[in-house]
Amino acid sequence: MGGRSHLARMETTLFFYFYTLVSFLLYFLALPFLFLFSFKTKYRASIPARFFLWKNPPLKSDGIWFHSCSFGEAKAIKPLVDKLPSELLHMSTTTQTGYQAISEYTDQSRYLPFESLLFFWVKPQKVLVVMEAEFWYLLFALAQKRGAKTLLINARMSDRSFPKYQRIGWLYREIFKYIDEVYAQTALDKERLESLGAKNVKVTGNIKLSELPEVSKKLEKPNGLLLCGASTHKGEESLILKAFSDFRKENPEAKLVLVPRHPERFDEVSRMVEDFSREEAFSWQRYSQSADFTRDVIVVDTLGELVNIYTISDIVILGGAFEPIGGHNAAEAAQFGCKIISGKHYFNQKDIFDAIEGIAVVEASNLSRRLSQYGLLKPTRIKHHSDISAIMESIKEAL
């Protein structure tokens, strides 16, 4: 027994050094390409910070370190953040929109460096809390080795992604050796995570349902039906615009609000809407230039307004699922009883969709027809929420 334990420790140590060597080799090979990509608008802030540590100093020691990837994940941790001492909050992310979100919590907000650079960057923390599927081996390994309790929260394994994880299960078994506790969204997620080596797994539900974004200001609803194309991706705006054109033939007072998911696409979508409006003889506007809903089509090119717009929307066409993106959080609109139409590709949000009553799921080709039957759509309702108390208790135990 002792021999097997010693052998297992040796294998873990060898893997750590092998992975470290590979990460350094990949880093040096990628440097020329990273330098070129750093000039692109989308990566102008993140690449210099993540791969060259430009204006990206280490987080202070002995804090509660949250790491999340996207804008949505960074917003989802707010219920936890609000219950913790602000002076201990440390944040990291890998995306520009994520950075905008975490910067609202604390000035101890950083871009997470590439893994090999973490050796020079990570300082001892009391606890590391990582959201969902950010499985960075050296992030967990170095944080734990330097004294942090390591938690993976809101963990999920979708039907689509699980086979991919299984194919490289050897890697995830090594990663989970450095994760002390896992908080899964569903019982099925728990089972799948444990099959990949996760230990101390609890089911807490999706924390995105524990406390939804609050309204920051009251908007005035325009006359007629208001349609909201929410968190849209490339390929979805054209689909929604075509469906809206058909809808307007029977509902001439209807208006459409388009909210692209990513800020770097605001200009692209605005040009698309301008061309569309010219062809259809519709009026249009950018929300940043006129924050009202007087025109036929409004492109929302600012962040943080979507929840306010949901409060006055009659129908929400939820993006991220008409293309194979994985879907977005339908609960943010469902909390106001909005009628919601979604595409079928919501594989990353399955548990949230299961927790909501009334969402109409359609093929992209059937969007116009389903929209024309809007009278048959049901107001949505959230059937159950989640409980973050176990996560809070674990974090406070580490302080």
N, C-alpha and C positions, 0 to 999 in steps of 0.2 A: 504493500500500500504506500509506504513511504517512498519507495523507488519510483512508482508511477507518478506520485505527486511531484517529486523532484524533476522527473522527465517533463512533466507538463509545464513546470515553471521555466525550464530551459527552453522549451519550444516557444513559450510566450516571449521570452527575452530575445531569442533569435529572430522571431517574427518582427519584434519592435525594431531591431537594428536593420533588418532587411527592408522593412517598409520605409524607414527613415532614409536609407540610402537611395531607394527608388524615388522617393519624393524630392530629394535634392537633385538627382539626375534629371528628372522631369522639369524641375524648376529652371535649371540652367539651359536645357534644350529649348524651353518655351520663351526665354527672355527676349529674343529678337521679335517674335510675334506679339508678345505682350506690349512691347514698346510701340509697335505700330498701332495696335488696337487702342492704346491709351489716348490716341488723338480723336477717336470717335466720341461724339457727344454723349452717347449712352454710357460710356465707360470712363469718361474724362476724370471723374472723381474716384470711382471704385478701383480701377486698375492701379493707378499710382499708389493708393493707400494700401491695397491688399498685397501687391507683389513687389513694391519698392519701399513700403513703410513711409511714404511721403505724407507728412503732416498726420501721422497715425501712431502716436506714442502708446505704450502699453497702458492698460487699465491700472488704476491704483490697486494695491493689495487688499486682501481681507474684506471683500465685498460679496454681494449676491450677484453673480454674473449670469445674465440671461442672453442666450443666443437664439436669434430667429432669422429667417431668410427674407421673406416677402413683407410687403406693406401690411397685408392681411394678418399674417402671423404676429407681426410686431404689435398690431392693434389688439389682437386676441389676448395678449398677456396682460392687458390693462387691469383686469380684475385682481390678478395676483400682485401686480406692481402697486396698486392703490393701497394694499394692506401691509406693505413693507416699509421700513425706514428709508426715506428718500436718500439719506446720506450714504447708504450702503448699496444703492442701485448702480450696477454696471451693465452696459449693454453692448452687444456686437451684432453685426449683420453682414450680409454679402452683397446686397443690392442697394441701388441708389434710393429707390422708394422706401425700402426697409429702413435705411439710414434717416430719411426724413421723419419717419414715424418714431424711431427710438430716441431721436434727438429731443423729442418733446418730454421725455421722462427724466433725463439727466444729462449734464454736460460730460459725464463719463460714458460717452457713446462713441463707438469706433467701428470701422470696417474690420472684419475678421481677416487677418493675414492668411496667405497660402500656408499650407500645413508645415512645410519645412522651416518657415520663418517663425513659427510659434515657439521654437526652442529659445529664441532671443526675446520673445514678446510676452509670453504668459508669465504672470506673477501669481503667487499663492492666493487663492480665494477661499472663502468659507464654503461656497456651494456654486456649482455650475448647473444651470437649468437650460436645457436645449429643447427647442420646439420641433415636434413632428418627425421629419425625416432627414435632419441634418447630421448624417452619419460620418463625421470627420474623425478618423481613427486617432490622429495625434492630438486633436482637440480634447477628446475624452482622456486619452492616456496621460498627456502632460498635466492636465488639470488635476486628475486624481493623484498622480505621482507627486504633485506639489501641494497636496493637502486638501483639495476640494472634494466635497461630497458631490457625486455626479448623478443628475436626474435627467431622464428623457420623458417629456410630457406631451400629451395629446398625440401619442404615437399611433400610427396607423399602417396597415398593410393592405392596400386595395387589391381587388381581384386581378387587376391588370398588372400591378407592380410585383406582387408576391412571387410569381414564377421567376422573375428576373433576380430577385433577392436570393431565391433558392439556388440559382445557378452559381452564384458566388457566395454561398452560405459560409464557406471557410473564412471569408473576410469578416462577415458580420459576427461570427462566433468569437473572433478576436476582438472586435469592437466592443461587444457586450461584456467582455471580461472587465472592462473599465467603466461600466455603467452600473452604479449601485442600485438604482431603483427605476422602474419604468411604469408610467401611467398611461394606459391604453384607452382608446376611444370606445371599443366594443369588446365583447367576449371573444369574437372571432379574431380580432386584432391581437388579443392576448395570446390566443392559441398559436397564431402564426409567429408572433415575436418569440415566444418560448421555444418554438421549433428551430429558431435561428440562434438560440443560446441566451436569450434574455432571462434575467432572474429578478425576483422580487417584483413581479408584475401585478398591478392592480387596475381594475376597470373603473374609470371615473366619468366616462362620457366625454363628449367633445367640449373643451373649455370655451369654444366659440359660442356655445349656447348658455354659458354661465352668466354672462353679462354682456348684452349686445350694445353696440354704439348708441349713444344718446343724441337726441336732437340738439343742435347748437344754436339754431335760430328758426323762427317761424316764417314760412314762406306763404305767399298768397297764391292760391290755386287759380289758374286761368279758367275761363269758360270752356265748356266742351270737355271731352275725354282727354286725359293726359297719359300718353304712353311713355315708358322709360326703358330705353335700351341700356341696361346696366352692366358695367364691367365687361365691355365688349373687346374682342380680339380681332386680328386681321381676318377678313373673310366674313365676319359676322355683321359688320355695319352695312355692307351692300345688301345682305339678306334682309335685314331689318328695314332698310330704306325701301326696298321693293315691296315688302309686306305693308309698310305704312302707306305707300302710294295707293295700293289696292284698297286699304282700309278707308282712306280719305274719300274715296268715291261714294261711300255710303255714310260717312261721318265727316262732313266738310269742316266742322269746327274743331276736330281733333288736332292735337299737337304732339310732337315727338321730341323727347329729350334723349340725346345720345351721350353716354358717359364712358369713353374709352378707358380700359383698364390701366394702360401704361402711358405716363406723361409724354414719353418720346414720340408717341403717335398722335398727339393732339393736332399738330399741323397737318399731318397726312389725312386724318379724318375730316378736318375742317375743309381741306381742298375737295375731298370727295363729296361732302355735303353741299359745298358751293356749286359744284358741277351738277349734282342731282337737283338742287333747288332751281337752278337755271332751266333745266330741262322740264321740270314739273310746274314751273311758274309759282314756286313756293318762296316764302320769305325765310331767312335764316339768320342766326347770330351766334357769336362766341360768348359764352357766359362770362368770361373774364372782362369783356368789353361792355356788356350790359346784363346785369344780374337780375333778369326778369324772364317771364315766359310769354312775351307778347308775340313772338314770331312763330311760324309753323314748325320749324326745326331749330333746336337749340343744342349746340355742342358744348358740353361742360368740360372746360379745359382748366379746371382747378381741382385741387385735392380736398377731401374732407367734406364735400357737399352732398354726396350720394344719399346718406341717411336722411338728410333734410328733404331731399327730393322725393324719397319714398313716401313721406307723410302726405304728399299731395298727388301721388301717382294712382291712377285707376288700374292700370295694367303694367306689370313689370315683365319685360322680355329679358331674362337673365342670361348674360353672356358666359363664355367659357365652356359651353356645353353643346353649341351647334358646330363647333370645331372640336377635334379630340384634345382638348386642353385639360379636362378633369372637373370643370364646374367651379362655381363660387358659392359663398355662404348665403343660402336662400333665407336663412333665419333673420337676416338684417331687414329684409323687406316683409317677411311673414309676421314680424312683431306688430306691424301696422295693419295686418289683414289684407294686404295687397293681393290682387289676383296675379298669379305668377305663371308664365309660360317658360319652359326650359327645353333645351335640346337634350338628346339622349346621352351625351358624353359627360356625365357628371360623376365619373368613377371615383374621384378624390373627395367627393362630398356625399357619398352614399348614406352615411350614418345621419348626416344632417337632413337630407331629403326624407329619410325614413322617419325622422322625428317631426316632420311637418305634414299637415293634412291639407290637401287641395291643390298641390302643384300639378299643372298640366304639362306632361312631357311629350314632345312631338318630334317627328323627323324634320330636318331643316326644310325639306321640300313641302311640308305641310303647314309651315308657319302662317302663311297668308290665309289659308282656309280656317285654321284654328282661331286666328285673330278675328276673322269675320263672325265667328260664333262666340264672341266675347260675353254675350248674355248668359251663356251656359257655364262660364268659368266660375269657380267657387272662391270666395275669400279664403285665404290661407290661415292656418292656425298652428302654433307650435304645441305639440302634444306633451313634450317633457323636456326638461332642462338638464343640466349636469351639476356635479358637486365637486368643487375644488378644495374642499376642506382637508382632504388627505395630503394633497400637494403642499398646502400652506403649513400644515403641521410638520411635514418632513423638512421644509426649508427652515422653519423656526428652530427645529431641533439642532440644526447645524450652526446656528448663530452663537 
